[in-house]
Amino acid sequence: MIEKIKLQDPELAGFMKKELARQKFGLEMIPSENFVSETVLEALGSVLTNKYSEGYPKKRYYGGNEFIDEVEMLAIERAKKLFNVEHVNVQPYSGSPANLAVYLACCKPGDTIMGMNLPDGGHLTHGWKVSATGMFYNSVPYHVKSDGYIDFEEVKKLAREHRPKLIWCGATAYPREFPFEEFAEIADEVDAYFATDIAHIAGLVIGGVHKSPSEYAHIITTTTHKTLRGPRGGMIMVTKKGLLKDPELGMKIDRAIFPGLQGGPHDHKTAAIAVALGEAAKPEFKEYAAQIVMNCKSLGESLKKNGIKLVTGGTDNHLLLIDLTPFGKGKGIFVQEALDMAAITTNKNTIPADPSSAYYPSGIRLGTPALTSRNMKEPEMKTIGSWIAEIIKLVSDYELGDSKDERIENIEKFREEIAGHALLKEIREKVKELCKRFPLYDGMEY
Ligand SMILES: *Cc1c(COP(=O)(O)O)cnc(C)c1O
């Protein structure tokens, strides 16, 4: 696969080889990650990367785009059909620029916007203070209740009080179905644009295992590389309802992406998005999406049976948030690093009303899209849940400490003591055996 890189650039090839092995023989449980098909990889590695195509199909600033136009129109048509929307822009470089373009299209700098607070599970681009979206717009965040569900009473109260121009519904760490309908009601009441960001759940929406926002939202944004299982990229969609509110919304979105925010689109990636959307239109993809959710529920049950607490007590979708506070505060780092040593990849994450900080949070976020892509099912989830619970208990006595110096010292001591621990080694071996039974990129060698 990378024969020419190996010959010309062995140093780089060495790193790539290690990364392929890491993906093949570890359990990828970060819920925003997935494994694309070799067809998607082929499109990404194609000569389409050579082309400049500023503008949109049939309206380009460069010559020679007759075939790129066809590629982009194919991706757009597929997305329109799959998501039941009127207008699609497939050019955003990724999810974050897609979201920024929505602000450019709908708001003026300084306008008020509302999104879910980052430590509560929201995304940076929904108005968090260090993001451009929190610096250039007046961000009024809403929160989740102590049970982990969106505090809808607060949403209504804040929307009526602040009358935002734009309301976001979407998150990076929310294990439950989004109440699109309720959000639409309040957005309509205060005459705000209602944007849903389905970056995490796009594949579940296509698969019919999460409610579609197309009836409720004006705008839908998504990444293409999470449950949708395409290349890294983003899309912005305008619904029928969106065009009714503002007939120019599609044009405003397009202008916000180019020339507002970006230059030339990444045409090889557009081709790969077309491939992924083609795959997502197949009946097998529905089964895949349903299995992601079944796997996640089964993983959650296994964790709970083994004494682990989950935010909201479980999941409706592809991800789970483990609440580590029964063991103390700020334990996420110890668990994430210990799981890493057992080749189980997750990420530390804040939980609702986290007693610690965003850098030393008290939760772990994990999910099943990537494992489901390698065909693992409920029995494997049950086993993996018990391994994770064992590892959590192994490191649960480690304390972070209160001062900075104390923390550095404690984490260092933890790393020394835990490195090469027999239980972690044993689970790492079992993980490898399990991965061999569910091969990934079978036959692919770097
Ligand atoms: C992942 C994500 C994004 C951003 O996507 P990038 O491609 O990382 O820029 C935006 N919104 C939500 C809800 C996400 O989960």
The ligand as an ORCA input file, in Angstrom:
! r2SCAN-3c Opt
* xyz 0 1
  C     -16.324     16.640     16.069
  C     -17.304     17.745     16.219
  C     -17.151     18.955     15.542
  C     -15.887     19.405     14.857
  O     -15.342     18.652     13.936
  P     -13.798     18.796     13.497
  O     -13.821     18.046     12.242
  O     -13.001     18.200     14.597
  O     -13.519     20.238     13.299
  C     -18.165     19.886     15.643
  N     -19.259     19.642     16.367
  C     -19.431     18.496     17.048
  C     -20.675     18.300     17.841
  C     -18.451     17.523     17.008
  O     -18.625     16.403     17.713
*
